[in-house]
Amino acid sequence: TGTNTISWTSTATTFWDDTGVSDEQTAQYTIQWRDNDASGNWADSATSPAGSVAIGDRTPPSAPTGLALTATAGSLNSGLEYVKIDWTDGVTDEAGFQVFWNTTSSKPGAPNTTTAANAVTYTTPDLTANTQYWVWVQAVDASGNTSSDVSGSITTLDRVAPTAPIAPVWAEGAVGIATTITANWTLGSDNVGVTNHYIEIRRDAANPSGTVVFTGATGSAAGGYAWGSAVNGVTYYFRAYTLDAAGNSSGYSGNSAGIFIDLAPTAPTLLYVNSAKIGAQSASAAGTPATISGDFITNDISPVALSAVFNDTDATDKGDKARVAIEKWNGGGWTNVTAGGFFDRRLPTMNVGDRSIDIVVMGAELTELFQSMGSVPKYRATLTFFDDYGSLGSASASIEFRFDQVGGGSGGITNVTITDGATEGTPGLDHSGGSTAKFFRLTDNNAATYKLVVKSGGAVTLTFWAWDASYSALTFTLSGLGVVTAGPTATGQTGNGWTQYQITTTTHPNADGTLLFAVQGGGTAPYYFDDITGGQ
């Protein structure tokens, strides 16, 4: 109802909006127009037939509220990552809800999906792991009118496990010679990123039976780990795994091969040369050598005995050995007189801790014989301990020594007295009751040999004292220059557990020269004897 008038020129087109029409109504319209000329004369047209227009629903629905986004996922390594979308439906005339998502903050032009009316939740199909998504939800009615949206963003979960490390191996190989050992492996990888690697170390056996002694993180970029708590004589194994930022674990790698810890023995302490107790002494050109008076003066058949103590914490006693080198002082430096530069002796198997060993230096192991006459040169013995794995000790012990001449020179051996051997406490007093018990000592089945300078034409008689508890296992001989030995026989003199014996040549030496007085042990140590005297 009503009339509206508009004007336009002959060359223009105009429009008229009827703003008074309500939604969901049908309006009818007729059109009549009037023309006027330049003189102002008007002419009315005929009225057009009536036309009708149906007005639709132009009102949008109310917007949803309370948007909540939750990241969910399938099982580990399933590759399924979701976002659960929840909202509050405060709408009464919606036909459904349009849901949008995107990996940027720009809302797509068309919804990814449209739900049914009254829906309040929706879960997306599989999305990309560990990725930020923006989400929008808006109501839509039957006429296609849409509400304003409610929006938010969320990062999807990462449920893809990293790959496990491979090729676990000890950098030192099968044997370690230090308490720090290094575990190496090829790094694991991850679809997003590795945050850490973890290592597990077991002793005595690999997983699962070995005892765990260490577990710990090594870092995201670590392909190796130095562990400093290894114990000597123990075998260790390790394995590793990878962890990502989401806490996904690769699971353990395989086990490494074992590494046996074999630490080098400590430096020995050289205590004896030729059973004369002279104490450990540093080796130096200017050092004062220990003088061995009449004890084991040697020739080609009379070896020199070296006694040493060392400490080795190797609980499994893997073939420990002693390496020995003998040198002679030449006035300006030391000359090695050991054949081959050194010789090795295997040590007896003993308990962990302090061990002692007697090493007999044979004439064949030297490039020249020890000398005890003339200039009386000094010698140096050096010991180093090592084992079958090649763990040579880092320190050695050395001692200097020299030998005195024994015998009466051109006058034969008349009234020669050889006294004051090692200071030992086992027998207690010496045969004369002296409070300082000094006498000679043999260990195991070693031999003591004394070189005596004699003249031809006279029988040789020696007397000596022996400790009764060990005498029965000792053998005494006097030989050389064609002599025949009688005895030894007891002289009848005793004292404080000692007995005096006498040994005599029944023939005369057939030339000026050297006789050998030898004392041989019988296999059970120690043995003791003292105060050798003689005449011709």
RAHU-V385172 format. One record per residue. N is the residue number from 1. RES is the residue in one small letter. PSI is psi in radians with two decimals (none if undefined). D_LAST is the distance of its C-alpha to the last C-alpha in Angstrom with 1 decimal. Layout:
BEGIN
{{N:RES:PSI:D_LAST} {N:RES:PSI:D_LAST}}
END
This chain:
BEGIN
{{1:t:2.61:169.8} {2:g:2.87:170.6} {3:t:2.40:171.0} {4:n:2.36:168.5} {5:t:2.34:169.5} {6:i:2.80:167.4} {7:s:2.64:168.2} {8:w:2.84:166.9} {9:t:3.02:168.0} {10:s:-0.33:168.9} {11:t:0.11:165.6} {12:a:2.73:163.2} {13:t:2.44:161.9} {14:t:2.82:161.4} {15:f:2.75:160.0} {16:w:2.21:160.9} {17:d:2.25:158.5} {18:d:1.73:160.0} {19:t:-0.01:157.8} {20:g:0.06:159.8} {21:v:2.34:158.9} {22:s:2.83:156.5} {23:d:2.65:153.8} {24:e:0.72:154.8} {25:q:2.85:158.5} {26:t:2.15:160.8} {27:a:2.42:163.0} {28:q:2.49:166.2} {29:y:2.44:167.3} {30:t:2.71:170.4} {31:i:2.29:170.7} {32:q:2.44:173.8} {33:w:2.78:173.7} {34:r:2.43:176.2} {35:d:2.59:176.5} {36:n:2.67:178.2} {37:d:-3.01:179.3} {38:a:-0.38:179.4} {39:s:-0.04:182.7} {40:g:0.21:181.3} {41:n:2.37:183.1} {42:w:2.59:181.3} {43:a:2.25:181.4} {44:d:2.44:179.8} {45:s:3.03:178.2} {46:a:2.74:178.6} {47:t:2.36:176.2} {48:s:2.80:173.3} {49:p:2.72:172.7} {50:a:2.42:170.4} {51:g:2.64:166.6} {52:s:2.61:164.0} {53:v:2.24:160.3} {54:a:2.20:157.9} {55:i:2.17:155.4} {56:g:-2.88:152.0} {57:d:2.02:149.0} {58:r:0.26:147.6} {59:t:2.11:145.6} {60:p:2.69:141.8} {61:p:2.96:140.0} {62:s:2.66:137.8} {63:a:2.58:134.2} {64:p:2.88:131.3} {65:t:3.10:128.9} {66:g:0.79:125.5} {67:l:2.32:123.4} {68:a:2.27:119.9} {69:l:2.33:117.3} {70:t:2.22:114.4} {71:a:2.26:111.6} {72:t:2.93:110.8} {73:a:2.89:108.8} {74:g:-2.85:108.0} {75:s:2.84:104.7} {76:l:2.31:101.5} {77:n:0.22:101.6} {78:s:-0.35:105.2} {79:g:0.25:106.4} {80:l:2.04:109.4} {81:e:2.27:110.1} {82:y:2.90:113.4} {83:v:2.17:115.4} {84:k:2.19:117.5} {85:i:2.16:120.6} {86:d:2.57:122.6} {87:w:2.98:125.7} {88:t:2.26:128.6} {89:d:1.82:132.0} {90:g:0.33:134.7} {91:v:2.54:137.2} {92:t:-0.29:140.2} {93:d:0.40:141.7} {94:e:2.69:138.8} {95:a:-0.29:138.6} {96:g:-2.98:134.8} {97:f:2.31:131.9} {98:q:2.26:130.6} {99:v:2.26:126.8} {100:f:2.56:125.1} {101:w:2.66:121.4} {102:n:2.74:119.7} {103:t:0.06:116.3} {104:t:3.03:118.0} {105:s:0.14:120.3} {106:s:2.15:123.4} {107:k:2.27:125.6} {108:p:2.75:126.4} {109:g:-0.42:130.1} {110:a:2.57:130.4} {111:p:2.62:128.8} {112:n:-0.52:125.9} {113:t:2.79:127.6} {114:t:2.22:130.6} {115:t:3.06:130.4} {116:a:2.91:133.2} {117:a:2.59:135.3} {118:n:0.15:133.8} {119:a:2.57:130.2} {120:v:0.11:127.6} {121:t:2.68:124.3} {122:y:2.43:123.0} {123:t:2.24:119.6} {124:t:2.82:119.0} {125:p:-3.11:117.7} {126:d:2.29:114.1} {127:l:3.12:113.2} {128:t:2.36:110.3} {129:a:2.58:107.2} {130:n:0.79:106.2} {131:t:2.45:109.4} {132:q:2.29:112.0} {133:y:2.46:115.5} {134:w:2.45:118.8} {135:v:2.42:121.4} {136:w:2.48:125.1} {137:v:2.29:127.6} {138:q:2.62:131.4} {139:a:2.65:134.4} {140:v:2.42:137.0} {141:d:-3.10:140.5} {142:a:-0.43:142.7} {143:s:-0.02:144.5} {144:g:0.03:141.2} {145:n:2.38:141.1} {146:t:2.59:137.6} {147:s:3.05:136.3} {148:s:2.81:133.9} {149:d:2.88:130.3} {150:v:2.40:127.3} {151:s:2.88:124.0} {152:g:3.11:120.2} {153:s:2.79:116.9} {154:i:2.67:113.7} {155:t:2.30:110.4} {156:t:2.81:109.7} {157:l:2.86:106.5} {158:d:1.88:103.5} {159:r:0.53:102.6} {160:v:2.03:100.6} {161:a:2.56:96.9} {162:p:2.89:94.3} {163:t:2.63:92.1} {164:a:2.64:88.6} {165:p:2.73:85.5} {166:i:2.95:83.8} {167:a:0.94:80.4} {168:p:2.29:78.2} {169:v:2.50:74.7} {170:w:2.29:71.6} {171:a:-0.53:70.9} {172:e:-0.13:67.2} {173:g:-2.56:67.4} {174:a:-0.32:65.6} {175:v:2.27:62.7} {176:g:2.40:62.9} {177:i:0.38:60.0} {178:a:2.87:61.8} {179:t:-0.13:63.8} {180:t:2.17:67.0} {181:i:2.63:68.5} {182:t:2.15:71.8} {183:a:2.25:74.5} {184:n:2.61:76.8} {185:w:2.86:80.1} {186:t:2.27:83.4} {187:l:2.54:86.1} {188:g:2.93:89.0} {189:s:2.95:92.6} {190:d:2.66:95.9} {191:n:-0.46:99.6} {192:v:-0.93:100.0} {193:g:2.43:96.5} {194:v:2.35:93.0} {195:t:-0.38:92.3} {196:n:2.75:88.7} {197:h:2.53:85.9} {198:y:2.54:83.9} {199:i:2.54:80.4} {200:e:2.22:78.9} {201:i:2.30:75.1} {202:r:2.64:73.6} {203:r:2.66:70.0} {204:d:-0.58:68.4} {205:a:2.80:71.5} {206:a:3.00:74.7} {207:n:2.40:78.1} {208:p:-0.05:79.2} {209:s:-0.38:76.1} {210:g:2.73:73.8} {211:t:2.22:73.8} {212:v:2.19:75.7} {213:v:-0.21:73.6} {214:f:2.41:76.0} {215:t:2.50:79.6} {216:g:2.82:81.3} {217:a:2.56:83.6} {218:t:-0.09:82.3} {219:g:2.76:85.5} {220:s:-0.52:88.4} {221:a:0.18:86.7} {222:a:2.27:83.2} {223:g:0.30:81.6} {224:g:2.71:78.2} {225:y:2.20:76.6} {226:a:2.06:73.2} {227:w:2.19:71.9} {228:g:0.40:69.1} {229:s:0.46:68.2} {230:a:2.62:66.1} {231:v:2.43:63.2} {232:n:2.46:59.9} {233:g:0.19:59.5} {234:v:2.54:63.3} {235:t:2.37:65.8} {236:y:2.60:69.2} {237:y:2.75:72.6} {238:f:2.85:75.8} {239:r:2.88:79.5} {240:a:2.81:82.3} {241:y:2.89:86.1} {242:t:2.52:88.9} {243:l:2.43:91.5} {244:d:-3.14:94.8} {245:a:-0.47:97.1} {246:a:0.00:99.2} {247:g:0.13:96.3} {248:n:2.34:96.2} {249:s:2.51:92.8} {250:s:-0.33:91.5} {251:g:2.78:89.4} {252:y:2.63:85.6} {253:s:-3.14:84.1} {254:g:3.00:81.7} {255:n:2.54:78.1} {256:s:2.90:75.4} {257:a:2.82:72.3} {258:g:2.68:69.3} {259:i:2.21:66.8} {260:f:2.27:63.3} {261:i:2.06:61.8} {262:d:1.58:58.1} {263:l:2.56:56.8} {264:a:2.46:53.7} {265:p:2.77:50.7} {266:t:2.96:49.8} {267:a:2.43:47.0} {268:p:2.83:43.6} {269:t:1.95:41.4} {270:l:2.08:37.9} {271:l:-0.56:35.7} {272:y:2.56:32.1} {273:v:2.15:29.8} {274:n:0.62:26.7} {275:s:0.08:27.5} {276:a:2.11:27.0} {277:k:1.88:30.4} {278:i:-0.05:31.7} {279:g:2.78:35.4} {280:a:2.46:38.1} {281:q:2.29:38.4} {282:s:2.50:41.1} {283:a:2.17:40.1} {284:s:2.70:41.2} {285:a:-0.56:40.2} {286:a:0.03:40.0} {287:g:2.68:38.2} {288:t:2.00:35.0} {289:p:2.70:32.4} {290:a:2.36:30.2} {291:t:2.18:26.5} {292:i:1.94:24.1} {293:s:1.81:20.9} {294:g:0.19:18.0} {295:d:1.97:20.6} {296:f:0.74:21.3} {297:i:2.24:19.9} {298:t:2.71:21.5} {299:n:-2.77:21.9} {300:d:-0.28:24.7} {301:i:0.07:23.9} {302:s:1.78:22.9} {303:p:2.92:26.2} {304:v:2.38:27.2} {305:a:2.31:29.3} {306:l:2.31:32.3} {307:s:2.39:34.2} {308:a:2.73:37.9} {309:v:2.39:41.0} {310:f:2.96:44.5} {311:n:2.27:48.0} {312:d:2.20:50.6} {313:t:0.20:54.0} {314:d:1.87:54.7} {315:a:-0.36:55.9} {316:t:-0.05:55.8} {317:d:1.08:52.2} {318:k:1.28:53.3} {319:g:0.82:50.1} {320:d:2.56:48.2} {321:k:2.82:45.3} {322:a:2.37:42.7} {323:r:2.22:42.6} {324:v:2.39:39.4} {325:a:2.35:38.8} {326:i:2.28:35.7} {327:e:2.72:36.2} {328:k:2.42:34.1} {329:w:2.17:35.3} {330:n:0.23:36.2} {331:g:-0.49:37.3} {332:g:-0.04:40.9} {333:g:-3.10:41.0} {334:w:2.38:39.4} {335:t:2.20:38.7} {336:n:2.15:38.7} {337:v:0.37:35.7} {338:t:2.24:36.9} {339:a:2.19:38.2} {340:g:0.03:42.0} {341:g:-0.47:41.9} {342:f:2.92:41.1} {343:f:2.74:40.4} {344:d:2.57:42.0} {345:r:2.26:40.8} {346:r:2.39:43.3} {347:l:2.64:43.1} {348:p:2.62:43.4} {349:t:2.15:46.9} {350:m:3.07:47.1} {351:n:2.82:49.9} {352:v:2.50:51.5} {353:g:-2.63:49.9} {354:d:2.36:46.3} {355:r:2.60:43.8} {356:s:2.66:40.1} {357:i:2.49:38.1} {358:d:2.21:34.5} {359:i:2.06:34.5} {360:v:2.14:31.5} {361:v:1.99:31.4} {362:m:2.69:30.4} {363:g:-0.60:29.3} {364:a:-0.26:32.6} {365:e:0.04:34.6} {366:l:2.66:33.3} {367:t:-0.22:34.4} {368:e:2.73:31.0} {369:l:2.66:27.5} {370:f:2.53:26.4} {371:q:2.48:24.5} {372:s:0.10:21.8} {373:m:3.04:21.1} {374:g:-2.11:23.4} {375:s:-0.20:26.7} {376:v:1.23:25.6} {377:p:2.79:29.0} {378:k:2.70:30.6} {379:y:2.86:32.1} {380:r:2.25:35.0} {381:a:2.29:35.7} {382:t:2.26:39.4} {383:l:2.40:40.9} {384:t:2.45:44.5} {385:f:2.53:46.1} {386:f:-3.11:49.0} {387:d:-3.14:50.8} {388:d:-0.34:52.4} {389:y:-0.02:55.7} {390:g:0.26:54.1} {391:s:1.41:54.2} {392:l:2.33:51.4} {393:g:2.55:50.4} {394:s:-0.18:52.0} {395:a:2.62:48.9} {396:s:2.92:45.2} {397:a:2.39:42.2} {398:s:2.71:39.4} {399:i:2.50:36.2} {400:e:2.56:34.0} {401:f:2.83:30.2} {402:r:2.90:27.2} {403:f:2.47:23.4} {404:d:2.76:20.8} {405:q:2.45:17.8} {406:v:2.41:14.6} {407:g:3.01:11.1} {408:g:0.25:10.2} {409:g:-2.37:12.3} {410:s:-0.33:12.0} {411:g:0.24:9.3} {412:g:-2.73:6.7} {413:i:0.33:6.1} {414:t:2.22:5.4} {415:n:0.36:8.4} {416:v:2.33:9.7} {417:t:2.20:12.8} {418:i:1.98:15.3} {419:t:3.13:18.6} {420:d:1.32:22.4} {421:g:-2.51:23.5} {422:a:2.60:27.2} {423:t:1.97:29.6} {424:e:2.62:31.1} {425:g:-0.17:33.6} {426:t:-0.85:33.6} {427:p:-0.18:31.1} {428:g:-2.11:32.5} {429:l:2.76:30.1} {430:d:-3.10:26.3} {431:h:-0.39:24.5} {432:s:0.02:24.8} {433:g:0.20:28.5} {434:g:2.50:28.6} {435:s:-0.39:31.9} {436:t:1.76:30.5} {437:a:1.78:28.6} {438:k:2.23:26.2} {439:f:3.09:23.9} {440:f:2.62:23.4} {441:r:2.34:26.3} {442:l:2.56:27.0} {443:t:2.53:30.6} {444:d:-2.34:32.1} {445:n:0.58:29.9} {446:n:2.88:27.9} {447:a:2.46:24.3} {448:a:2.24:21.6} {449:t:2.27:18.9} {450:y:2.25:15.9} {451:k:2.11:14.7} {452:l:2.18:11.0} {453:v:2.16:10.6} {454:v:2.90:7.8} {455:k:2.70:8.2} {456:s:2.72:9.5} {457:g:0.12:9.0} {458:g:2.44:5.6} {459:a:2.68:5.6} {460:v:2.30:4.6} {461:t:2.28:6.4} {462:l:2.46:9.0} {463:t:2.65:12.1} {464:f:2.85:15.3} {465:w:2.45:19.0} {466:a:2.53:21.8} {467:w:2.12:25.5} {468:d:-0.62:27.1} {469:a:-0.33:30.2} {470:s:-0.06:28.4} {471:y:-0.68:25.2} {472:s:-0.35:27.1} {473:a:0.10:27.9} {474:l:2.58:24.3} {475:t:2.22:22.1} {476:f:2.27:18.3} {477:t:2.64:16.5} {478:l:2.03:13.2} {479:s:2.88:14.4} {480:g:2.72:14.6} {481:l:0.52:14.0} {482:g:0.20:15.2} {483:v:2.73:12.7} {484:v:2.34:14.4} {485:t:2.45:13.8} {486:a:2.45:14.8} {487:g:-2.85:16.2} {488:p:2.72:16.4} {489:t:2.63:17.9} {490:a:2.41:19.3} {491:t:-0.19:17.8} {492:g:-0.13:21.4} {493:q:2.33:21.2} {494:t:2.89:24.0} {495:g:2.16:26.1} {496:n:0.69:29.0} {497:g:0.10:28.7} {498:w:2.65:24.9} {499:t:2.41:22.4} {500:q:2.41:18.7} {501:y:2.81:16.7} {502:q:2.43:13.4} {503:i:2.35:12.2} {504:t:2.50:9.8} {505:t:2.29:9.8} {506:t:-0.18:11.8} {507:t:2.86:11.5} {508:h:2.60:9.3} {509:p:2.40:10.0} {510:n:0.05:13.2} {511:a:2.83:13.3} {512:d:2.52:12.1} {513:g:-2.47:13.0} {514:t:2.30:12.9} {515:l:2.65:11.8} {516:l:2.17:14.3} {517:f:1.97:14.1} {518:a:2.41:17.8} {519:v:2.12:20.1} {520:q:2.24:23.5} {521:g:2.79:26.7} {522:g:0.14:29.2} {523:g:-0.16:32.5} {524:t:2.05:33.5} {525:a:2.75:32.6} {526:p:2.96:31.1} {527:y:2.67:27.6} {528:y:2.42:25.4} {529:f:2.93:21.7} {530:d:2.82:19.9} {531:d:1.32:17.0} {532:i:2.15:13.8} {533:t:2.74:10.8} {534:g:2.95:7.1} {535:g:3.01:3.8} {536:q:none:0.0}}
END
